[in-house]
Amino acid sequence: MSFQDDVAILAQEGTIGVCWLVGDDQKIYYNYGDWAVDPLIPFNAWKSQNPAGIDFGGDLRFTVITISPDRIISTNISGQGHIMVAKCPKWAGCVITWSPATVEKNYAYASAARLAAKVQ
């Protein structure tokens, strides 16, 4: 299956609602779902390894739980879901996903990491 097929399956089962593929050049190469936020905000938090959180403005702030050179696992304490950043091992960039709060955050990250592994 392709990257796009896997995104569609994860979206259909409710694991992710939004997905972006962002290159190290800060270009957005792929997006799935509609959400009027800037995916470069979590991308830049990951690149700078800034554990301060992911702040989209207003009440939309995600607390970083885990940050490392290959990931960010973050959650919104108001129940607005999780933002995951997973480094692509074979491509210079990452996959960024949003998952609903009903999805366990470690499962949400594992799904983002599986998508990242598909990118060539």
Secondary structure by P-SEA (a helix, b strand, c coil): ccaaaaaaaaaaaccccbbbbbccccccccccccccccaaaaaaaaaacccccccccccbbbbbccccccbbbbbbccccbbbbbbbcccccbbbbbcccccccaaaaaaaaaaaaaacc
